[in-house]
Amino acid sequence: MHSILMKSLIFLPLLASDGIVIASPIRPLSDAGGSFDLLLTWSPFGFLGNVSIGTPPQQVTTFVDWTWISQYVFTTTCQGDPERTLDCFAKDQAIFNQSLSHTYRNESALYPSRTWNPNHFFFYEDLTVDYASDIETIGPSSARLIIQAADQQFDLTEAPYPFAGVYGLSPVFKGDNASIQSPFYQAWLAGAWPKPFVAFHYCYNGSVDTSKSTCQGHDGLQTLGAYNDSLVQGDLSWYDIEFFPEVNVVDFVYEPAIYNYWTLGLTKLSLGDKVQTLNESTGAGAVFDHASYGRGAPLSVNAYAELIATTSATSITLDSPPNNGNQSFYKVDCATVTTFPPIRYQFRGHERVWEIAPSSYVEKLGDLCVLNVRTLGDGDFVAGNFGETFAKDKYVVFDFEKNKVGLADLSWGSNLDAPIH
């Protein structure tokens, strides 16, 4: 998860109690097949959706994160004391109040508390969690899960986050216990989801679906327990994920390290037909992440320099850049964008080529056209985050049973009532 406290965010109001926002009952809808379309709302952090936790259920607006390992929730606990909530959180911060759930259980005897520093929640502030279990409900699915109950260690009183939890969707590797298992995976193992699939498509501004009807009027759909074949144009291409330790060096730096990512081996990167060099010593990893780190076309430093030269781009300083990478930004002549090369990728396991069109990697910011590229590391390609920008006009499926990623071109003319898999 990748979060920086942002004062400008508008808080999503829930039901207030004693100065802290406490969850309210959720009223989910489901289809006859037992799967569920989690409706997603875009935010500067990433996509947000609603789940419920506890008995009676408390609605928790969650950050949906392909790169996190559990269901994380803000609780009343501040520096080990559940009575000191307002010492750590803004009074309008939404939380899960564990004391109001009669099904909440402390699971510290099974899974001791854990702290990461550094981390990608709070960077060089402690991310500390206690392990508990409770009932989580999303649509037709309801199951007791191991969750991460936050023990907040530092002051977040300046402004609230627009969510109270993180719904992690990282893959699960052999030998991982429940403390590092996605809530979806745990629920599927418990029989609460019919199939081990999670699927995503993005109704981005500027897509052909101007009314966002394929996302039921929202910014995206995270389908849980199935994938919708009517959204697949042609065939799904399936890829095995790979263990890629370099991700904890150049991308998501955690201590202790976390390696549970939907990472594919990148075998070819091209600007149009011009092949770019991949790092031979580390290999090249494509890390799927549709949160803020997944904004921008993933390129190496060297390939970005090539693109800058090819597009005759010139340097620009932006107050609000299109992604949060550390690279510099460049503007281009808006009238020439259609002449730019597509960015092409091939992943280990298939010869199929996947593209990011110039219209998707050039961001229109008022009267400016800016290259929306994000780089990691130095020199040739080591790793990149494949998220919002890559996912435009594509359908992305994760298979939690076989640890595979499925990709297809998106069929925008789909009927949402069509059969699901």
Secondary structure, DSSP 8 states (H G I E B T S, - for coil): ------TT------EEETTEEE---------TTS-EEEEEEE-SSSEEEEEEETTTTEEEEEEEETT--SEEE--S-BTTBTT-HHHHB-TT-EE--GGG-TT-EE-TTTS--EEESSBTTTBTS-EEEEEEEEEEEETTEEEEEEEEEE-B-S-BTTS--S-SEEEE-----TT--GGGS-HHHHHHHTTSSSSSEEEEEE--TTSS-TT-GGGTTSSEEEEES--BGGGEEEEEEEEE----TTHHHHT---SS------EEEEEEEEETTEEE-B-TTT--EEEE--SGGG-SEEE-HHHHHHHHHHTT-EEE--SS-SS--SS-EEEE-GGGGGGS--EEEEETT----EEE-HHHHEEEETTEEEE-EEE-SSSSB-EEEESHHHHTTEEEEEETTTTEEEEEEE-TT--TTS-B-
